[in-house]
Amino acid sequence: MNDRMPALYIGHGAPPLLDDPVWSGQLAAWARDLPRPKAILIVSAHWESAPVSLTASHAPLVYDFGGFAPRYYQMTYETPDATALAQRVAAMMPKDEPVHQHASRGLDHGAWVPLKIMYPKADVPVLQMSLPTQDPVRLMKLGERLRPLRDEGVLIIGSGFLTHGLPFLKDFSIDAKAPGWSKDFDAWAGEALARGDVDALAAYTSQAPGMPYAHPTVEHYTPLFVTLGAATTPDEPGEQVIDGFWMGLSKRSLQVA
């Protein structure tokens, strides 16, 4: 049996995603269709840190958001120990790419919100890795270095949001109409992904319509390149499993073989 796992790029949403029956249903169905992972390695937009850093097993969740209902700050997601995966990841890094094992940092909402939906029993070890750069080339190389983990049953996930122009939104309801800049960037990215055009995707600052409104800061887009780097053949089109919009932002998500 081939235990190879795919690699994913997902939109993670704010904590209210947990109460959205449509998107949460899509994520849950996607997880059911995947082979069962032995562990999960996730890179989130909400942890930018260099050198590469890794979360501590059994550390409290990071509630890195504000203005939501109190119950979201009381949620837990206690997964099995991921120390063995952390050691494996550290050993895969070159000598000039040191790895910092964080002593107390847990999963942030870019990791635990979608994973609570996809793996609600919290019975899979989860390790979060920091986003050490925004350079697509370096992130592709990082993903390539992590690629062998897929043959060991590890699900690699880049967690972001294909558009994330929060400062330019006027309607924050879940079913808000998508602004033009969000629709334009989403359509461009969807077409580039369908072509497997990694070069175009990496040149988003100069080629993508809707910039800089779609990404006034780019940390929600760039986890895509960890996913593409982890692909068996990065320029082969992946499967765009989820599309559409949430609060006017693109939730387009990708699975690569």
C-alpha positions as protocol buffer text, in pm:
chain_id: "A"
residue {
  index: 1
  type: MET
  ca { x: 0 y: 0 z: 0 }
}
residue {
  index: 2
  type: ASN
  ca { x: 124 y: 347 z: -87 }
}
residue {
  index: 3
  type: ASP
  ca { x: 105 y: 564 z: 225 }
}
residue {
  index: 4
  type: ARG
  ca { x: 193 y: 883 z: 37 }
}
residue {
  index: 5
  type: MET
  ca { x: -17 y: 1175 z: 153 }
}
residue {
  index: 6
  type: PRO
  ca { x: -108 y: 1472 z: -66 }
}
residue {
  index: 7
  type: ALA
  ca { x: -12 y: 1828 z: 23 }
}
residue {
  index: 8
  type: LEU
  ca { x: -278 y: 2095 z: 74 }
}
residue {
  index: 9
  type: TYR
  ca { x: -317 y: 2470 z: 60 }
}
residue {
  index: 10
  type: ILE
  ca { x: -625 y: 2574 z: 255 }
}
residue {
  index: 11
  type: GLY
  ca { x: -801 y: 2892 z: 357 }
}
residue {
  index: 12
  type: HIS
  ca { x: -841 y: 2886 z: 733 }
}
residue {
  index: 13
  type: GLY
  ca { x: -1087 y: 3164 z: 816 }
}
residue {
  index: 14
  type: ALA
  ca { x: -1141 y: 3337 z: 1148 }
}
residue {
  index: 15
  type: PRO
  ca { x: -1293 y: 3146 z: 1443 }
}
residue {
  index: 16
  type: PRO
  ca { x: -1653 y: 3200 z: 1317 }
}
residue {
  index: 17
  type: LEU
  ca { x: -1563 y: 2953 z: 1040 }
}
residue {
  index: 18
  type: LEU
  ca { x: -1638 y: 2688 z: 1304 }
}
residue {
  index: 19
  type: ASP
  ca { x: -2005 y: 2794 z: 1291 }
}
residue {
  index: 20
  type: ASP
  ca { x: -2036 y: 2816 z: 911 }
}
residue {
  index: 21
  type: PRO
  ca { x: -2213 y: 2499 z: 794 }
}
residue {
  index: 22
  type: VAL
  ca { x: -2115 y: 2546 z: 430 }
}
residue {
  index: 23
  type: TRP
  ca { x: -1739 y: 2596 z: 451 }
}
residue {
  index: 24
  type: SER
  ca { x: -1693 y: 2373 z: 756 }
}
residue {
  index: 25
  type: GLY
  ca { x: -1890 y: 2105 z: 570 }
}
residue {
  index: 26
  type: GLN
  ca { x: -1657 y: 2138 z: 271 }
}
residue {
  index: 27
  type: LEU
  ca { x: -1347 y: 2104 z: 488 }
}
residue {
  index: 28
  type: ALA
  ca { x: -1488 y: 1807 z: 677 }
}
residue {
  index: 29
  type: ALA
  ca { x: -1584 y: 1628 z: 356 }
}
residue {
  index: 30
  type: TRP
  ca { x: -1238 y: 1694 z: 211 }
}
residue {
  index: 31
  type: ALA
  ca { x: -1071 y: 1540 z: 516 }
}
residue {
  index: 32
  type: ARG
  ca { x: -1294 y: 1232 z: 492 }
}
residue {
  index: 33
  type: ASP
  ca { x: -1182 y: 1181 z: 132 }
}
residue {
  index: 34
  type: LEU
  ca { x: -812 y: 1193 z: 224 }
}
residue {
  index: 35
  type: PRO
  ca { x: -605 y: 896 z: 339 }
}
residue {
  index: 36
  type: ARG
  ca { x: -574 y: 902 z: 715 }
}
residue {
  index: 37
  type: PRO
  ca { x: -253 y: 1088 z: 806 }
}
residue {
  index: 38
  type: LYS
  ca { x: -8 y: 955 z: 1061 }
}
residue {
  index: 39
  type: ALA
  ca { x: 78 y: 1316 z: 1148 }
}
residue {
  index: 40
  type: ILE
  ca { x: 20 y: 1668 z: 1020 }
}
residue {
  index: 41
  type: LEU
  ca { x: 279 y: 1939 z: 950 }
}
residue {
  index: 42
  type: ILE
  ca { x: 115 y: 2278 z: 901 }
}
residue {
  index: 43
  type: VAL
  ca { x: 255 y: 2619 z: 808 }
}
residue {
  index: 44
  type: SER
  ca { x: 23 y: 2907 z: 896 }
}
residue {
  index: 45
  type: ALA
  ca { x: 10 y: 3269 z: 789 }
}
residue {
  index: 46
  type: HIS
  ca { x: -2 y: 3366 z: 1156 }
}
residue {
  index: 47
  type: TRP
  ca { x: 346 y: 3259 z: 1255 }
}
residue {
  index: 48
  type: GLU
  ca { x: 617 y: 3447 z: 1070 }
}
residue {
  index: 49
  type: SER
  ca { x: 947 y: 3367 z: 1234 }
}
residue {
  index: 50
  type: ALA
  ca { x: 1303 y: 3303 z: 1124 }
}
residue {
  index: 51
  type: PRO
  ca { x: 1487 y: 3079 z: 1164 }
}
residue {
  index: 52
  type: VAL
  ca { x: 1242 y: 2796 z: 1105 }
}
residue {
  index: 53
  type: SER
  ca { x: 1064 y: 2735 z: 1435 }
}
residue {
  index: 54
  type: LEU
  ca { x: 849 y: 2447 z: 1556 }
}
residue {
  index: 55
  type: THR
  ca { x: 567 y: 2436 z: 1809 }
}
residue {
  index: 56
  type: ALA
  ca { x: 587 y: 2249 z: 2138 }
}
residue {
  index: 57
  type: SER
  ca { x: 364 y: 1948 z: 2188 }
}
residue {
  index: 58
  type: HIS
  ca { x: 85 y: 1991 z: 2446 }
}
residue {
  index: 59
  type: ALA
  ca { x: 139 y: 2369 z: 2460 }
}
residue {
  index: 60
  type: PRO
  ca { x: -175 y: 2586 z: 2496 }
}
residue {
  index: 61
  type: LEU
  ca { x: -341 y: 2716 z: 2183 }
}
residue {
  index: 62
  type: VAL
  ca { x: -259 y: 3067 z: 2064 }
}
residue {
  index: 63
  type: TYR
  ca { x: -570 y: 3288 z: 2053 }
}
residue {
  index: 64
  type: ASP
  ca { x: -424 y: 3535 z: 1806 }
}
residue {
  index: 65
  type: PHE
  ca { x: -743 y: 3726 z: 1725 }
}
residue {
  index: 66
  type: GLY
  ca { x: -966 y: 3986 z: 1883 }
}
residue {
  index: 67
  type: GLY
  ca { x: -1324 y: 4099 z: 1897 }
}
residue {
  index: 68
  type: PHE
  ca { x: -1493 y: 3760 z: 1886 }
}
residue {
  index: 69
  type: ALA
  ca { x: -1724 y: 3580 z: 2128 }
}
residue {
  index: 70
  type: PRO
  ca { x: -1563 y: 3469 z: 2457 }
}
residue {
  index: 71
  type: ARG
  ca { x: -1622 y: 3100 z: 2383 }
}
residue {
  index: 72
  type: TYR
  ca { x: -1363 y: 3107 z: 2105 }
}
residue {
  index: 73
  type: TYR
  ca { x: -1096 y: 3191 z: 2363 }
}
residue {
  index: 74
  type: GLN
  ca { x: -1188 y: 2886 z: 2568 }
}
residue {
  index: 75
  type: MET
  ca { x: -1157 y: 2629 z: 2292 }
}
residue {
  index: 76
  type: THR
  ca { x: -899 y: 2352 z: 2311 }
}
residue {
  index: 77
  type: TYR
  ca { x: -744 y: 2114 z: 2061 }
}
residue {
  index: 78
  type: GLU
  ca { x: -523 y: 1865 z: 2243 }
}
residue {
  index: 79
  type: THR
  ca { x: -346 y: 1641 z: 1994 }
}
residue {
  index: 80
  type: PRO
  ca { x: -98 y: 1353 z: 2050 }
}
residue {
  index: 81
  type: ASP
  ca { x: 269 y: 1426 z: 2102 }
}
residue {
  index: 82
  type: ALA
  ca { x: 447 y: 1538 z: 1783 }
}
residue {
  index: 83
  type: THR
  ca { x: 802 y: 1535 z: 1921 }
}
residue {
  index: 84
  type: ALA
  ca { x: 912 y: 1260 z: 1684 }
}
residue {
  index: 85
  type: LEU
  ca { x: 794 y: 1461 z: 1384 }
}
residue {
  index: 86
  type: ALA
  ca { x: 968 y: 1773 z: 1517 }
}
residue {
  index: 87
  type: GLN
  ca { x: 1293 y: 1579 z: 1542 }
}
residue {
  index: 88
  type: ARG
  ca { x: 1246 y: 1442 z: 1192 }
}
residue {
  index: 89
  type: VAL
  ca { x: 1183 y: 1790 z: 1048 }
}
residue {
  index: 90
  type: ALA
  ca { x: 1485 y: 1936 z: 1226 }
}
residue {
  index: 91
  type: ALA
  ca { x: 1704 y: 1659 z: 1085 }
}
residue {
  index: 92
  type: MET
  ca { x: 1585 y: 1737 z: 731 }
}
residue {
  index: 93
  type: MET
  ca { x: 1702 y: 2098 z: 739 }
}
residue {
  index: 94
  type: PRO
  ca { x: 2048 y: 2190 z: 602 }
}
residue {
  index: 95
  type: LYS
  ca { x: 2319 y: 2311 z: 836 }
}
residue {
  index: 96
  type: ASP
  ca { x: 2274 y: 2669 z: 714 }
}
residue {
  index: 97
  type: GLU
  ca { x: 1900 y: 2656 z: 798 }
}
residue {
  index: 98
  type: PRO
  ca { x: 1890 y: 2620 z: 1177 }
}
residue {
  index: 99
  type: VAL
  ca { x: 1571 y: 2507 z: 1347 }
}
residue {
  index: 100
  type: HIS
  ca { x: 1440 y: 2650 z: 1673 }
}
residue {
  index: 101
  type: GLN
  ca { x: 1231 y: 2419 z: 1889 }
}
residue {
  index: 102
  type: HIS
  ca { x: 996 y: 2657 z: 2070 }
}
residue {
  index: 103
  type: ALA
  ca { x: 949 y: 2565 z: 2433 }
}
residue {
  index: 104
  type: SER
  ca { x: 598 y: 2697 z: 2490 }
}
residue {
  index: 105
  type: ARG
  ca { x: 422 y: 2798 z: 2166 }
}
residue {
  index: 106
  type: GLY
  ca { x: 112 y: 2606 z: 2066 }
}
residue {
  index: 107
  type: LEU
  ca { x: -98 y: 2607 z: 1749 }
}
residue {
  index: 108
  type: ASP
  ca { x: -237 y: 2939 z: 1628 }
}
residue {
  index: 109
  type: HIS
  ca { x: -582 y: 2982 z: 1476 }
}
residue {
  index: 110
  type: GLY
  ca { x: -447 y: 2934 z: 1124 }
}
residue {
  index: 111
  type: ALA
  ca { x: -383 y: 2577 z: 1233 }
}
residue {
  index: 112
  type: TRP
  ca { x: -635 y: 2480 z: 1500 }
}
residue {
  index: 113
  type: VAL
  ca { x: -947 y: 2636 z: 1349 }
}
residue {
  index: 114
  type: PRO
  ca { x: -944 y: 2432 z: 1025 }
}
residue {
  index: 115
  type: LEU
  ca { x: -803 y: 2123 z: 1196 }
}
residue {
  index: 116
  type: LYS
  ca { x: -1083 y: 2121 z: 1454 }
}
residue {
  index: 117
  type: ILE
  ca { x: -1317 y: 2083 z: 1157 }
}
residue {
  index: 118
  type: MET
  ca { x: -1109 y: 1840 z: 952 }
}
residue {
  index: 119
  type: TYR
  ca { x: -994 y: 1618 z: 1241 }
}
residue {
  index: 120
  type: PRO
  ca { x: -1237 y: 1694 z: 1524 }
}
residue {
  index: 121
  type: LYS
  ca { x: -1126 y: 1401 z: 1741 }
}
residue {
  index: 122
  type: ALA
  ca { x: -780 y: 1564 z: 1771 }
}
residue {
  index: 123
  type: ASP
  ca { x: -629 y: 1217 z: 1742 }
}
residue {
  index: 124
  type: VAL
  ca { x: -354 y: 1299 z: 1489 }
}
residue {
  index: 125
  type: PRO
  ca { x: -19 y: 1449 z: 1602 }
}
residue {
  index: 126
  type: VAL
  ca { x: 11 y: 1807 z: 1475 }
}
residue {
  index: 127
  type: LEU
  ca { x: 329 y: 2010 z: 1437 }
}
residue {
  index: 128
  type: GLN
  ca { x: 326 y: 2372 z: 1327 }
}
residue {
  index: 129
  type: MET
  ca { x: 623 y: 2522 z: 1148 }
}
residue {
  index: 130
  type: SER
  ca { x: 683 y: 2895 z: 1123 }
}
residue {
  index: 131
  type: LEU
  ca { x: 687 y: 3082 z: 794 }
}
residue {
  index: 132
  type: PRO
  ca { x: 1054 y: 3192 z: 781 }
}
residue {
  index: 133
  type: THR
  ca { x: 1037 y: 3407 z: 466 }
}
residue {
  index: 134
  type: GLN
  ca { x: 794 y: 3546 z: 209 }
}
residue {
  index: 135
  type: ASP
  ca { x: 1021 y: 3461 z: -85 }
}
residue {
  index: 136
  type: PRO
  ca { x: 839 y: 3209 z: -310 }
}
residue {
  index: 137
  type: VAL
  ca { x: 1164 y: 3050 z: -426 }
}
residue {
  index: 138
  type: ARG
  ca { x: 1288 y: 2987 z: -72 }
}
residue {
  index: 139
  type: LEU
  ca { x: 948 y: 2857 z: 36 }
}
residue {
  index: 140
  type: MET
  ca { x: 937 y: 2621 z: -262 }
}
residue {
  index: 141
  type: LYS
  ca { x: 1276 y: 2486 z: -160 }
}
residue {
  index: 142
  type: LEU
  ca { x: 1151 y: 2442 z: 196 }
}
residue {
  index: 143
  type: GLY
  ca { x: 850 y: 2249 z: 69 }
}
residue {
  index: 144
  type: GLU
  ca { x: 1075 y: 2035 z: -151 }
}
residue {
  index: 145
  type: ARG
  ca { x: 1292 y: 1951 z: 147 }
}
residue {
  index: 146
  type: LEU
  ca { x: 982 y: 1844 z: 340 }
}
residue {
  index: 147
  type: ARG
  ca { x: 842 y: 1639 z: 51 }
}
residue {
  index: 148
  type: PRO
  ca { x: 977 y: 1300 z: 173 }
}
residue {
  index: 149
  type: LEU
  ca { x: 753 y: 1330 z: 480 }
}
residue {
  index: 150
  type: ARG
  ca { x: 457 y: 1260 z: 253 }
}
residue {
  index: 151
  type: ASP
  ca { x: 590 y: 908 z: 195 }
}
residue {
  index: 152
  type: GLU
  ca { x: 591 y: 864 z: 572 }
}
residue {
  index: 153
  type: GLY
  ca { x: 221 y: 940 z: 603 }
}
residue {
  index: 154
  type: VAL
  ca { x: 256 y: 1308 z: 697 }
}
residue {
  index: 155
  type: LEU
  ca { x: -4 y: 1551 z: 563 }
}
residue {
  index: 156
  type: ILE
  ca { x: 165 y: 1880 z: 473 }
}
residue {
  index: 157
  type: ILE
  ca { x: -63 y: 2185 z: 484 }
}
residue {
  index: 158
  type: GLY
  ca { x: -3 y: 2547 z: 391 }
}
residue {
  index: 159
  type: SER
  ca { x: -273 y: 2749 z: 567 }
}
residue {
  index: 160
  type: GLY
  ca { x: -359 y: 3099 z: 449 }
}
residue {
  index: 161
  type: PHE
  ca { x: -631 y: 3273 z: 248 }
}
residue {
  index: 162
  type: LEU
  ca { x: -613 y: 3322 z: -128 }
}
residue {
  index: 163
  type: THR
  ca { x: -727 y: 3682 z: -85 }
}
residue {
  index: 164
  type: HIS
  ca { x: -694 y: 3868 z: 244 }
}
residue {
  index: 165
  type: GLY
  ca { x: -758 y: 4238 z: 195 }
}
residue {
  index: 166
  type: LEU
  ca { x: -923 y: 4289 z: 532 }
}
residue {
  index: 167
  type: PRO
  ca { x: -853 y: 4667 z: 545 }
}
residue {
  index: 168
  type: PHE
  ca { x: -1054 y: 4711 z: 226 }
}
residue {
  index: 169
  type: LEU
  ca { x: -1364 y: 4516 z: 326 }
}
residue {
  index: 170
  type: LYS
  ca { x: -1682 y: 4707 z: 406 }
}
residue {
  index: 171
  type: ASP
  ca { x: -1910 y: 4412 z: 482 }
}
residue {
  index: 172
  type: PHE
  ca { x: -1786 y: 4151 z: 730 }
}
residue {
  index: 173
  type: SER
  ca { x: -2082 y: 3916 z: 705 }
}
residue {
  index: 174
  type: ILE
  ca { x: -2001 y: 3559 z: 602 }
}
residue {
  index: 175
  type: ASP
  ca { x: -2204 y: 3586 z: 280 }
}
residue {
  index: 176
  type: ALA
  ca { x: -2079 y: 3933 z: 185 }
}
residue {
  index: 177
  type: LYS
  ca { x: -2040 y: 4006 z: -185 }
}
residue {
  index: 178
  type: ALA
  ca { x: -1680 y: 3968 z: -302 }
}
residue {
  index: 179
  type: PRO
  ca { x: -1513 y: 4298 z: -403 }
}
residue {
  index: 180
  type: GLY
  ca { x: -1378 y: 4326 z: -756 }
}
residue {
  index: 181
  type: TRP
  ca { x: -1016 y: 4299 z: -643 }
}
residue {
  index: 182
  type: SER
  ca { x: -1093 y: 3973 z: -462 }
}
residue {
  index: 183
  type: LYS
  ca { x: -1276 y: 3820 z: -758 }
}
residue {
  index: 184
  type: ASP
  ca { x: -1006 y: 3929 z: -1003 }
}
residue {
  index: 185
  type: PHE
  ca { x: -718 y: 3788 z: -799 }
}
residue {
  index: 186
  type: ASP
  ca { x: -910 y: 3466 z: -733 }
}
residue {
  index: 187
  type: ALA
  ca { x: -984 y: 3413 z: -1103 }
}
residue {
  index: 188
  type: TRP
  ca { x: -622 y: 3482 z: -1200 }
}
residue {
  index: 189
  type: ALA
  ca { x: -486 y: 3245 z: -936 }
}
residue {
  index: 190
  type: GLY
  ca { x: -740 y: 2976 z: -1024 }
}
residue {
  index: 191
  type: GLU
  ca { x: -635 y: 2988 z: -1389 }
}
residue {
  index: 192
  type: ALA
  ca { x: -264 y: 2983 z: -1303 }
}
residue {
  index: 193
  type: LEU
  ca { x: -316 y: 2686 z: -1069 }
}
residue {
  index: 194
  type: ALA
  ca { x: -509 y: 2504 z: -1340 }
}
residue {
  index: 195
  type: ARG
  ca { x: -212 y: 2553 z: -1576 }
}
residue {
  index: 196
  type: GLY
  ca { x: 43 y: 2457 z: -1313 }
}
residue {
  index: 197
  type: ASP
  ca { x: 208 y: 2793 z: -1381 }
}
residue {
  index: 198
  type: VAL
  ca { x: 431 y: 2826 z: -1077 }
}
residue {
  index: 199
  type: ASP
  ca { x: 631 y: 3111 z: -1233 }
}
residue {
  index: 200
  type: ALA
  ca { x: 319 y: 3324 z: -1274 }
}
residue {
  index: 201
  type: LEU
  ca { x: 200 y: 3246 z: -922 }
}
residue {
  index: 202
  type: ALA
  ca { x: 541 y: 3348 z: -785 }
}
residue {
  index: 203
  type: ALA
  ca { x: 529 y: 3675 z: -982 }
}
residue {
  index: 204
  type: TYR
  ca { x: 196 y: 3775 z: -824 }
}
residue {
  index: 205
  type: THR
  ca { x: 313 y: 4120 z: -714 }
}
residue {
  index: 206
  type: SER
  ca { x: 361 y: 4226 z: -1076 }
}
residue {
  index: 207
  type: GLN
  ca { x: 122 y: 3996 z: -1263 }
}
residue {
  index: 208
  type: ALA
  ca { x: -185 y: 3943 z: -1047 }
}
residue {
  index: 209
  type: PRO
  ca { x: -485 y: 4176 z: -1084 }
}
residue {
  index: 210
  type: GLY
  ca { x: -629 y: 4309 z: -764 }
}
residue {
  index: 211
  type: MET
  ca { x: -294 y: 4380 z: -602 }
}
residue {
  index: 212
  type: PRO
  ca { x: -216 y: 4522 z: -353 }
}
residue {
  index: 213
  type: TYR
  ca { x: -576 y: 4516 z: -230 }
}
residue {
  index: 214
  type: ALA
  ca { x: -600 y: 4136 z: -240 }
}
residue {
  index: 215
  type: HIS
  ca { x: -285 y: 4111 z: -26 }
}
residue {
  index: 216
  type: PRO
  ca { x: -173 y: 4434 z: 143 }
}
residue {
  index: 217
  type: THR
  ca { x: 54 y: 4196 z: 334 }
}
residue {
  index: 218
  type: VAL
  ca { x: 135 y: 3864 z: 172 }
}
residue {
  index: 219
  type: GLU
  ca { x: 161 y: 3608 z: 453 }
}
residue {
  index: 220
  type: HIS
  ca { x: -178 y: 3455 z: 372 }
}
residue {
  index: 221
  type: TYR
  ca { x: -77 y: 3387 z: 12 }
}
residue {
  index: 222
  type: THR
  ca { x: 280 y: 3264 z: 47 }
}
residue {
  index: 223
  type: PRO
  ca { x: 210 y: 2937 z: 236 }
}
residue {
  index: 224
  type: LEU
  ca { x: 93 y: 2821 z: -107 }
}
residue {
  index: 225
  type: PHE
  ca { x: 457 y: 2789 z: -211 }
}
residue {
  index: 226
  type: VAL
  ca { x: 539 y: 2545 z: 68 }
}
residue {
  index: 227
  type: THR
  ca { x: 256 y: 2330 z: -66 }
}
residue {
  index: 228
  type: LEU
  ca { x: 371 y: 2361 z: -427 }
}
residue {
  index: 229
  type: GLY
  ca { x: 728 y: 2281 z: -327 }
}
residue {
  index: 230
  type: ALA
  ca { x: 609 y: 1967 z: -151 }
}
residue {
  index: 231
  type: ALA
  ca { x: 428 y: 1850 z: -467 }
}
residue {
  index: 232
  type: THR
  ca { x: 576 y: 1554 z: -651 }
}
residue {
  index: 233
  type: THR
  ca { x: 580 y: 1769 z: -966 }
}
residue {
  index: 234
  type: PRO
  ca { x: 524 y: 2135 z: -869 }
}
residue {
  index: 235
  type: ASP
  ca { x: 417 y: 2248 z: -1217 }
}
residue {
  index: 236
  type: GLU
  ca { x: 151 y: 1977 z: -1252 }
}
residue {
  index: 237
  type: PRO
  ca { x: -197 y: 2121 z: -1194 }
}
residue {
  index: 238
  type: GLY
  ca { x: -341 y: 2020 z: -861 }
}
residue {
  index: 239
  type: GLU
  ca { x: -706 y: 1972 z: -773 }
}
residue {
  index: 240
  type: GLN
  ca { x: -886 y: 2287 z: -664 }
}
residue {
  index: 241
  type: VAL
  ca { x: -1111 y: 2124 z: -406 }
}
residue {
  index: 242
  type: ILE
  ca { x: -1288 y: 2432 z: -263 }
}
residue {
  index: 243
  type: ASP
  ca { x: -1372 y: 2763 z: -426 }
}
residue {
  index: 244
  type: GLY
  ca { x: -1607 y: 3053 z: -363 }
}
residue {
  index: 245
  type: PHE
  ca { x: -1589 y: 3336 z: -111 }
}
residue {
  index: 246
  type: TRP
  ca { x: -1630 y: 3394 z: 263 }
}
residue {
  index: 247
  type: MET
  ca { x: -1668 y: 3753 z: 389 }
}
residue {
  index: 248
  type: GLY
  ca { x: -1581 y: 3847 z: 30 }
}
residue {
  index: 249
  type: LEU
  ca { x: -1243 y: 3670 z: 50 }
}
residue {
  index: 250
  type: SER
  ca { x: -1143 y: 3377 z: -168 }
}
residue {
  index: 251
  type: LYS
  ca { x: -1149 y: 3040 z: 5 }
}
residue {
  index: 252
  type: ARG
  ca { x: -1004 y: 2861 z: -300 }
}
residue {
  index: 253
  type: SER
  ca { x: -804 y: 2562 z: -174 }
}
residue {
  index: 254
  type: LEU
  ca { x: -572 y: 2319 z: -344 }
}
residue {
  index: 255
  type: GLN
  ca { x: -463 y: 1956 z: -321 }
}
residue {
  index: 256
  type: VAL
  ca { x: -145 y: 1840 z: -498 }
}
residue {
  index: 257
  type: ALA
  ca { x: -17 y: 1490 z: -550 }
}
